[in-house]
Amino acid sequence: MASQVLVEEKSVVRILTLNRPKQLNVLTSPMISRLLELFLSYQKNPNVKLIILKGQGRAFCAGGDVISCVNDIRRGCWRLATDFMYKQYVLDYVIATSPKPQVSIMDGIVMGGGAGISIHGRFRIATENTVFAMPEAALGHFADVGASYFLSRLPGFFGEYLGLAGARLDGAEMLASGLATHFVPSMRLKELTEDLCGSGASDAASISKIIDTYTQQPHLKDSSAYHRLDVIDKCFSRNTVEEIIFALEREIAHKTDDWVSRTILSMKKASPISLKITLRSIREGRALGIGQCLIREFRITSQVIKGDISKDLIEGCRAILIEKDNNPKWEPSRLEDVTERMVEKYFQRLEDDGWEDLKLPPIPNSHPPLISKL
């Protein structure tokens, strides 16, 4: 398992490499435990000034090992799945509140849990190979790992669009929206890493200055959703998922628009209950800190995993990831059948013996303002 997270020590820099390239660096439970152990130890180690996190192969990290979680649920061991998420959320919080600068090199696929261990870091480098998405609603889950914090802080209602439509962004779009802090061509990443390791820079300003020398300003494609912020804000600012879809449908009532049509199709394919949970989670996240968001998200994910209200997570993973027939049978199957009372239950504590709310470690005294990271 140690080979799944490679550690290099270069003076005051630690380079952590996710090393499951054939599995797109999907996070296993031992990987999360190892990363958590390392990040906590670096907080206390005065000889560590900078952490660089990257992935081996064509992915940075395509998410958490949701298939293993679903297999645990199917075996009646749903607590193992909630334990996995608990540990993952703690790791996300430690990264978000760490006093040590982190450079996340997102050279490839960044999805789900991969966003959790990168977006909460101080420096987030995208490249021409970057593909970002939060596709959880299509799997019967919801945008978690602190997404209610970072999606809610994107321009306008772009976060709602990403969480509900599961839309993919390239590196230029990540930079434009603020999900990435820099864009560096992949051919220059090795040189940048060497420069960061050799400079001895330890404060955010010095590190940023080094990265700036490698940064380019990429052009957004003509087809980029970021050019459609006016439509996104107009439609995704509505109060309910039904109203959002209705607003999108009005946009194409009298003229053809392939982007709007694809967005509607993506939402209609997703789990109805997941869409409603996601919208409420992002909306409420605007007024909450990262810790509050993760605590609330753990309540939601525990309800999703236990499956008393809906078993859409199991069905979505079966249809999309396991059997791959891409034809999930959602229950409830229609948005109008998902009541406010059903959604409300997901935001309540799980009443089950032994289950506890997420307990987060204390923030180090030397922590800089969280606003500096996002």
HELIX and SHEET records of a PDB file:
HELIX    1   1 ALA A    2  GLN A    4  5                                   3    
HELIX    2   2 PRO A   21  GLN A   23  5                                   3    
HELIX    3   3 SER A   29  LYS A   44  1                                  16    
HELIX    4   4 VAL A   66  ARG A   74  1                                   9    
HELIX    5   5 TRP A   78  THR A   97  1                                  20    
HELIX    6   6 GLY A  113  GLY A  116  1                                   4    
HELIX    7   7 GLU A  136  LEU A  139  5                                   4    
HELIX    8   8 ALA A  147  PHE A  150  1                                   4    
HELIX    9   9 PHE A  158  ALA A  165  1                                   8    
HELIX   10  10 GLY A  171  SER A  177  1                                   7    
HELIX   11  11 SER A  186  ARG A  188  5                                   3    
HELIX   12  12 LEU A  189  SER A  199  1                                  11    
HELIX   13  13 ALA A  204  ASP A  212  1                                   9    
HELIX   14  14 ALA A  225  ARG A  228  5                                   4    
HELIX   15  15 LEU A  229  PHE A  236  1                                   8    
HELIX   16  16 VAL A  241  GLU A  251  1                                  11    
HELIX   17  17 ASP A  258  LYS A  269  1                                  12    
HELIX   18  18 PRO A  272  GLY A  285  1                                  14    
HELIX   19  19 ILE A  290  LYS A  306  1                                  17    
HELIX   20  20 ASP A  312  CYS A  317  1                                   6    
HELIX   21  21 ARG A  318  ILE A  322  3                                   5    
HELIX   22  22 LEU A  335  ASP A  337  5                                   3    
HELIX   23  23 GLU A  340  TYR A  346  1                                   7    
HELIX   24  24 LEU A  370  SER A  372  5                                   3    
SHEET    1   A 6 VAL A   5  LYS A  10  0                                        
SHEET    2   A 6 VAL A  13  LEU A  18 -1                                        
SHEET    3   A 6 LEU A  50  GLY A  55  1                                        
SHEET    4   A 6 GLN A 102  MET A 106  1                                        
SHEET    5   A 6 PHE A 123  ALA A 126  1                                        
SHEET    6   A 6 HIS A 182  PHE A 183  1                                        
SHEET    1   B 4 ALA A  59  CYS A  61  0                                        
SHEET    2   B 4 ILE A 109  MET A 111  1                                        
SHEET    3   B 4 VAL A 131  ALA A 133  1                                        
SHEET    4   B 4 LEU A 169  ASP A 170 -1                                        
END                                                                             
